Amino acid sequence: MREWFVLGLLLCIPLTTCVVAEEESDGFTEAGLNIVAIRDDSLDKNQDGVTDSIRVVIVLNSTNGQTDLRLNLIGEHSGFTVYEEMLISFEDQANASLTYDSWSTGEHELTLEISDVEGRLLRSIDIGIFDLSPALAIPNVELTLAGSQTMQTGDFCEIRRHFVDETGPRWGYSGTRSVTGTPFIVLDTEDVLDCSNWPAGEYIVVETYQNGLGQITSDSLQFTIVNKPPPSFTISITGSNQEVGSPCTIEHQALGSENHQDYLKNWEITPAVGLVGNTSSIDCSMWNSGVYKILLTVTNDEEIRTTDGEMLIRTPSQNPSVSDEQPPVLSRGEDTETSNSGIWGILVLSFVLGLAVFFLMVRSPIDDEVGFGTLAIDSEPDSEGLPTHLDESGILWRKHEDGNLDWWDTSSMTWKRW
C-alpha cells in the first residue's frame, strides 16, 4: 500500500507544476505584443577610439491594433541611475531606437523596460554591462586672469570664467557653482569679473562645481593688488616778488610718468581770491599785492590724496592805472595824494609833544637825559631775530617761522602784520 501512495505523489507533481504555469500572467503577451528582434550597437561618438555610447534597437509586433507604449533605457553606474525615455504609438509593427551616452568612465549596466501608457511594466530586458568612456563633456571650470600677478588699485583687471557640463543637465542632475575669495558676491551669470575696483589685498579666487551625479571640478587663481601710491606733484610759480599786473601763473605739475588729468585738484588760497575750480593752472597776474599761502590737494580715483603748498608775494605796482585794493603804505612821489587836514594834525601833535617834553625836562633832569639818549639811538628796526628782506620798492619785510610776514611801517616805526 505504501508503495502505491508514493507513486501517486510522484504523478501529482508534474500536474501541479502545469497548473501553476498556466496561472502565471504575462502582461506583455496579453497586450498582444511580441519582440521580433532586438540588438545593441557600440558607438564612438567623439571619435577618440573608445566606446562611449550604446544604441539599442528593438522591433515590436502587436496583434491588438493601435498600441501605445513607453520605452525606458536605464543605465546604472556608481550608484546613480539615469533614464532615456521614448513614447511610441503604432499598429502591427514598429521599430524603436534608444541611445545611452556614457557620462563617466567605467562599467554601465543597461536595462530596457517596456510599459504601457498608464505606467504598468510589461517587460524588463537585461541589455548587459558595458565598459565605457564619457561621450559627453564632463564638468570643467577654468579661471583666467587678464592682468598681471601684482597690480595696483585701479589697474585693468578681469577674471574670465569658463564652464562646461553636458552630463548633469542631460540627465536632469544640474549642479551649483560657487566662487570664494572675492570681496563681492558673484552670480552664475557673471562670466567676466571686473577686479579693477577691488581693494588692495592678497587674493585666492576659487570656483567649484558639483552636479547631481557626484562629479566635482574646481580651479583657482592667486594674485595681489597693492594700493596705488599717493599722487606726486609740484607747484610751479612764476611771477613771485613781481608787481601787480605783471605775468603770474601757478601751475600743478605731475611728477614722473603720472597722469593727473582726471584727478581732483582742490586749491586753498589765503587770503581768498575768489572761487578756484578743479584746474591745473591759475592766473595770478591781477591779484592784489600781498603775501599768499597756496595749498593744493590732489586726490586720485582711490581717494588717496597728497597736499603741497607754496608762498607767493605780489608787490604794489608803480603804475597808477593798475587796481590794487590793499597795498602797503608807500609814497608815490609827486603823484601822492595829500590832505591839509593831515598837515594840521601833525602840527597840533607836534605842539602837544613839545609841551610834554618841556614839562618832563623841568620836572626830571635825569629822565630828560635818559629820554634824549633814547631818541638819539639809531632808529634801525629790530627784526627780533627773524630773517628780513628788502624788496625792490624799498619795503622791509620779516618772515616768521610759520610763514607769516610783517612789513616795516616807517611812518609809525612799527612792524605791521601782512
C-alpha positions in Angstrom: 0.0 0.0 0.0 2.8 2.4 0.9 4.4 2.0 -2.5 1.2 2.9 -4.3 0.9 6.1 -2.2 4.4 7.3 -3.1 3.8 6.6 -6.7 0.6 8.7 -6.6 2.5 11.6 -5.2 5.1 11.4 -7.9 2.4 11.5 -10.6 0.8 14.6 -9.0 4.0 16.7 -9.1 4.1 17.4 -12.8 0.3 18.0 -12.9 0.7 20.6 -10.1 3.5 22.4 -12.0 1.5 22.7 -15.1 -1.4 24.2 -13.3 0.8 26.9 -11.7 2.4 27.8 -15.1 -1.0 28.3 -16.6 -2.0 30.7 -13.7 1.1 33.0 -14.3 0.1 36.2 -16.1 2.3 37.6 -18.9 1.2 41.3 -19.4 3.4 41.6 -22.5 1.8 38.7 -24.2 -1.7 39.6 -23.0 -1.2 43.0 -24.6 -0.7 41.2 -27.9 2.9 42.2 -28.1 5.8 40.3 -29.5 9.5 41.1 -29.9 10.5 40.5 -33.4 14.2 41.5 -33.0 16.5 43.4 -30.5 20.1 44.3 -30.7 22.7 46.7 -29.2 25.4 48.6 -31.1 28.6 50.1 -29.6 29.3 53.6 -30.7 32.3 56.0 -30.5 30.6 59.5 -30.8 33.6 61.7 -30.0 35.9 59.7 -32.3 38.6 59.0 -29.7 38.8 55.3 -30.4 36.9 54.2 -27.2 33.3 53.1 -27.0 31.2 55.8 -25.2 27.6 55.1 -26.3 25.3 52.1 -26.7 22.4 52.2 -29.1 19.6 49.7 -28.5 17.3 48.8 -31.5 14.1 46.8 -30.9 11.4 45.7 -33.4 7.9 45.1 -31.8 4.8 43.4 -33.2 1.2 44.0 -32.0 -1.9 41.9 -32.7 -4.2 44.3 -30.9 -4.3 47.0 -33.4 -3.4 50.5 -32.2 -0.8 50.3 -29.4 0.8 53.0 -27.2 4.0 52.1 -25.3 6.6 53.8 -23.1 10.2 52.6 -23.5 12.9 53.3 -20.9 16.6 52.6 -21.4 18.0 52.6 -17.8 21.7 53.0 -17.1 23.3 52.3 -13.7 26.8 53.4 -12.7 28.5 54.2 -9.4 25.2 54.1 -7.6 23.5 56.6 -9.9 20.6 55.8 -12.3 19.8 57.7 -15.5 17.0 57.2 -18.0 16.4 57.6 -21.7 12.7 57.6 -22.4 10.7 57.2 -25.6 6.9 57.1 -26.3 5.8 55.1 -29.4 2.3 54.6 -31.0 1.9 52.0 -33.8 -0.3 49.4 -35.4 1.0 45.9 -36.4 4.8 46.6 -36.2 7.2 49.3 -35.1 11.0 50.0 -34.8 12.4 51.9 -31.9 16.0 53.1 -31.2 17.3 54.5 -28.0 20.9 55.6 -27.3 22.6 55.7 -24.0 25.5 58.2 -23.7 28.1 57.4 -21.1 28.6 60.2 -18.5 31.6 58.7 -16.7 34.4 56.2 -17.2 33.6 52.7 -16.0 31.1 49.9 -16.2 27.5 50.8 -17.0 24.6 48.3 -16.6 21.8 48.8 -19.1 18.2 47.6 -18.9 15.3 48.2 -21.3 11.8 48.4 -19.7 8.6 48.3 -21.8 5.5 49.8 -20.1 2.0 50.8 -21.2 1.0 54.5 -21.1 -0.5 54.0 -17.6 3.0 53.1 -16.4 2.4 49.4 -15.9 5.6 47.5 -16.5 5.1 44.9 -19.3 8.6 43.5 -19.7 12.1 44.2 -18.5 15.0 43.2 -20.7 18.6 43.0 -19.5 20.8 44.6 -22.2 24.2 43.9 -20.5 27.2 45.5 -18.8 29.5 47.8 -20.9 32.8 49.4 -20.1 32.5 52.9 -21.5 34.3 56.2 -21.5 32.4 59.6 -21.3 30.6 60.5 -24.5 29.6 63.9 -23.1 31.8 66.8 -21.9 32.3 66.2 -18.2 32.2 69.2 -15.8 35.1 71.6 -16.1 35.7 75.1 -14.7 38.6 77.4 -15.7 39.6 80.8 -14.3 41.7 83.1 -16.5 43.3 86.3 -15.2 43.5 89.3 -17.6 46.2 91.4 -15.8 49.5 90.9 -14.0 50.1 88.8 -10.9 50.7 92.1 -9.0 48.6 95.1 -9.8 47.9 98.5 -8.3 44.4 99.5 -7.3 42.5 100.8 -10.3 44.6 99.0 -12.9 42.9 96.9 -15.6 41.9 93.5 -14.1 39.4 90.9 -15.3 38.8 87.3 -14.3 37.2 85.2 -17.1 35.1 82.2 -16.1 34.9 79.2 -18.5 32.4 76.5 -17.6 31.1 73.3 -19.3 28.9 70.4 -18.1 27.0 68.3 -20.6 26.4 65.3 -18.3 24.4 66.8 -15.4 21.9 68.8 -17.4 21.5 65.9 -19.9 20.1 63.7 -17.1 18.4 66.3 -15.0 21.3 66.5 -12.5 22.4 70.1 -12.9 24.7 71.3 -10.1 25.7 74.5 -8.5 28.7 76.8 -9.0 30.3 78.6 -6.1 33.1 81.2 -6.1 35.1 82.1 -2.9 37.9 84.6 -2.3 36.2 87.6 -3.9 35.3 90.8 -2.0 31.8 90.8 -3.6 29.1 88.2 -4.3 29.4 86.5 -7.7 26.4 85.3 -9.7 26.4 82.3 -12.0 25.5 84.6 -14.9 28.7 86.7 -14.5 31.1 85.2 -17.0 33.6 88.1 -16.5 34.5 89.5 -13.1 35.8 93.1 -13.0 38.5 93.2 -10.4 39.8 96.6 -11.3 37.7 98.1 -8.5 38.7 95.6 -5.8 40.5 96.9 -2.7 44.2 96.1 -2.1 44.9 92.7 -0.8 46.1 89.1 -1.4 43.5 87.2 -3.4 43.0 83.4 -3.9 39.9 83.0 -6.0 38.5 79.5 -6.2 35.5 78.3 -8.3 34.0 74.9 -7.5 31.2 73.0 -9.3 29.4 69.8 -8.4 26.4 68.2 -10.2 23.9 65.8 -9.0 25.9 62.8 -10.4 28.6 63.4 -7.9 31.0 64.9 -10.4 33.2 67.7 -8.9 35.6 70.1 -10.6 37.4 73.3 -9.4 40.0 75.9 -10.4 41.8 78.7 -8.6 43.7 82.0 -9.2 46.2 83.8 -7.0 47.2 87.4 -7.4 48.0 90.6 -5.5 46.5 94.1 -5.6 48.5 96.8 -3.9 47.5 100.4 -3.1 48.4 102.9 -5.7 50.9 105.4 -4.3 49.6 108.9 -3.5 49.8 111.5 -6.3 53.3 113.0 -6.7 53.4 116.6 -8.0 55.0 120.1 -7.5 53.5 123.6 -7.6 55.3 125.8 -10.1 55.0 129.6 -9.5 56.2 132.3 -11.9 55.9 136.0 -11.1 56.6 135.8 -7.3 58.0 139.1 -5.9 56.8 140.9 -9.0 54.4 143.9 -9.3 50.7 143.5 -9.6 49.7 143.4 -13.3 52.9 141.6 -14.4 52.7 138.0 -15.7 52.0 135.5 -12.9 51.0 131.8 -13.1 50.5 129.0 -10.6 50.7 125.5 -12.1 50.2 122.0 -10.9 52.8 119.6 -12.4 52.7 115.8 -12.1 56.0 114.1 -11.5 57.4 111.2 -13.4 55.0 109.4 -15.7 51.9 110.0 -13.6 48.8 111.3 -15.3 46.7 113.5 -13.1 44.3 114.7 -15.8 41.3 113.0 -14.1 42.4 113.6 -10.5 40.5 116.1 -8.3 42.5 119.2 -7.6 41.4 121.4 -4.6 43.1 124.8 -4.2 43.1 126.6 -0.9 44.5 130.2 -1.1 44.9 132.6 1.8 43.8 135.4 1.7 40.9 134.3 -0.5 40.9 135.4 -4.1 37.5 134.0 -5.1 36.4 130.6 -6.4 39.1 128.5 -7.9 37.9 125.4 -9.8 39.3 121.9 -10.5 42.1 123.2 -12.7 45.9 122.7 -13.1 46.7 126.4 -13.9 45.8 129.7 -12.2 46.4 133.2 -13.5 47.5 135.4 -10.6 48.7 138.4 -12.6 45.9 140.7 -11.3 45.8 139.6 -7.7 46.2 142.4 -5.1 49.6 143.0 -3.7 50.4 140.9 -0.6 51.7 137.5 0.5 49.6 134.5 -0.4 49.7 131.0 1.1 48.8 128.4 -1.6 47.8 124.9 -0.7 46.9 122.2 -3.3 45.4 118.8 -2.5 45.3 116.2 -5.3 43.0 113.2 -4.9 43.2 110.1 -7.2 40.5 107.7 -8.1 41.0 105.6 -5.0 40.6 108.6 -2.7 44.3 108.7 -1.9 45.4 112.4 -1.6 48.6 114.5 -1.4 48.8 118.1 -0.2 51.6 120.5 -1.0 52.0 124.3 -0.6 53.9 127.3 -1.7 54.1 131.1 -0.9 53.5 133.8 -3.4 54.4 137.5 -2.9 53.0 140.2 -5.1 54.3 143.8 -4.7 52.4 147.0 -5.3 52.5 148.3 -8.9 54.3 151.5 -9.7 51.7 152.0 -12.4 48.8 154.1 -11.0 46.4 152.7 -13.5 46.7 149.1 -12.1 44.0 148.4 -9.5 45.3 147.4 -6.1 42.9 147.4 -3.2 45.2 146.8 -0.3 48.8 147.9 -0.9 51.2 148.7 1.9 51.6 152.4 2.6 54.3 153.9 0.5 55.0 157.1 -1.3 54.4 157.7 -4.9 56.5 160.8 -5.1 54.9 163.9 -6.5 51.8 161.8 -7.5 51.0 161.0 -3.9 47.6 162.5 -2.9 47.8 164.8 0.2 45.4 166.3 2.6 45.6 169.6 4.5 43.9 168.0 7.5 46.8 165.7 7.8 49.3 168.6 8.0 47.3 170.4 10.6 47.0 167.3 12.6 50.8 166.8 12.5 51.3 170.4 13.7 48.9 170.0 16.6 50.5 166.7 17.6 54.0 168.3 17.4 52.9 171.2 19.7 51.4 168.8 22.3 54.6 166.6 22.2 56.7 169.8 22.6 54.8 170.8 25.7 55.1 167.3 27.2 58.8 167.3 26.6 59.2 170.7 28.2 57.4 169.7 31.4 59.4 166.5 31.6 62.7 168.4 31.3 61.6 170.8 34.0 60.5 168.1 36.5 63.3 165.5 36.0 66.7 166.4 34.5 67.8 162.8 34.9 64.8 161.5 33.0 65.4 164.2 30.5 68.9 162.9 29.9 67.7 159.4 29.5 64.9 160.5 27.2 67.3 162.3 24.9 69.6 159.3 25.0 66.8 157.1 23.8 65.9 159.5 21.0 69.5 159.6 19.9 69.6 155.8 19.4 69.6 154.8 15.7 66.0 154.1 14.5 67.1 150.9 12.7 64.1 148.4 13.1 64.6 145.4 15.3 63.6 142.2 13.5 63.6 140.3 16.8 65.9 137.6 15.3 63.6 136.9 12.3 65.1 137.0 8.7 64.4 140.2 6.8 64.2 141.1 3.1 64.2 144.5 1.4 62.2 144.4 -1.9 62.7 146.5 -5.0 60.2 149.1 -3.7 62.3 149.7 -0.6 59.9 148.0 1.8 61.5 145.9 4.5 59.9 142.5 5.3 60.5 140.0 8.0 59.3 136.3 7.9 58.0 134.3 10.9 58.7 130.6 11.4 55.0 129.8 10.5 55.4 131.6 7.1 53.5 134.8 8.1 55.1 138.2 7.1 55.4 141.6 8.6 56.4 144.9 6.9 58.1 147.9 8.5 55.9 151.0 8.6 58.4 153.9 8.6 55.6 156.4 9.4 54.7 154.7 12.7 58.1 153.0 13.2 56.4 149.6 13.9 56.1 146.2 12.3 52.7 145.5 10.8 51.3 142.1 10.0 50.7 141.3 6.3 
